[in-house]
Amino acid sequence: MNRVVEPNLSSDQLASPNPAVVTASSTAIRPIVVPLGLVTVRAETPLLPRAAFVTITLASLLGAFFTGRTLGLAGAALLWRWSAFWALAASTGFLAWRSFYLRDDEPGIDAGRVRALVAAQLERVRIVRWALAPLLVVAALVPVTTGYLAPWQAGVLCAGAAVMAVLVLASPRNRRAGALGAVLGIGLLSVWGVADSHGDPYLSVVRGVHLAAFAAWLGGALFNLAAAVPAGRLHLNLDAVVAGARQLERFRVVVRTALPTIAATGAWMALRYAGVASPFWRGEMGWMISAKVGLILVLVVIFITCPLYRACSPVRGVCDLDDLRADAPEVRG
Ligand code: HEM
């Protein structure tokens, strides 16, 4: 269902010499027709971004289970270890959006309105941090109980996740803390990558890149759902739509890189076990990786379909700014 809202026009837009800015007469909902069209918002959060988030989570669960099994873990220990990967990855990508894609100043649009949108996003970060920080504390405890880690690895992973929890808590008011947290998260996932690769330097690097791409994707998807979309709903003016669209596009560039990276590094790691047509992939262990190939195909379809159906955001124009232009109603008055 679409709700037509009255866009809060910036002073620049109101002062625009373009005569196309007119208001409809006194109806209950009074849309303002602006040169670029109407800012509208759908009541429901689109399904596809949520589906992507769940699919990435599932793929990570299968990956961590596969590796955990090869390392001799079983039962609850597998789930416990996966929780550490998920918490680190979600926090890393989340902080990357907070510190790198979100900008206080966006060239060419009203600075006050951009700051108001950013403030609303940071309010959401303030809420989400209270979910991420406890998960990171859990992540900090995992290395202590994971038997195969060298003492230095367990120490670094344990202390690193605890420091990251502090950085997550500081991130709403401190951009640098967020940036540091994102870098630390990549570092900690790299340490897991080394620890899980039996000292093989190539495998350590490939696994580290696989995990970094996972983190950027998962955490960005979390920020979009938990901060960008709810804040965008509260700021239905063209400047906020443009700022939101730019942030989303920065994240899309990351996803465009993460998707082929995760597929290529995953395929490389998988082919170390058996050839493409091997019965290994249908066996007790192999199905976990075969299922991941299916999940990555689902993600490709979502990535292509999302912008096609303007499903990345419920606010019209955030997915594709051209929607506002294409939708511009005829000029009256
Ligand atoms: C969004 C998609 C994906 C995510 C989020 C993901 C995530 C993960 C994670 C978290 C691990 C665990 C690493 C560890 O425990 O050290 C892993 C391992 C693995 N992944 Fe993926 N992965 C994805 C896609 C793929 C694909 C498409 C393939 C294959 C073509 C693949 C192949 C593998 C393999 C073979 C391993 C285990 C490596 C080993 O232990 O030797 N992954 N992945």
Boltz pocket constraint, residues with backbone or C-beta under 6 A from the ligand:
constraints:
  - pocket:
      binder: B
      contacts: [[A, 55], [A, 56], [A, 57], [A, 59], [A, 60], [A, 61], [A, 62], [A, 63], [A, 64], [A, 65], [A, 66], [A, 67], [A, 68], [A, 70], [A, 85], [A, 192], [A, 193], [A, 196], [A, 207], [A, 210], [A, 211], [A, 214], [A, 262], [A, 263], [A, 265], [A, 266], [A, 267], [A, 268], [A, 269], [A, 270], [A, 271], [A, 289], [A, 292], [A, 293], [A, 295], [A, 296], [A, 299]]
      max_distance: 6.0
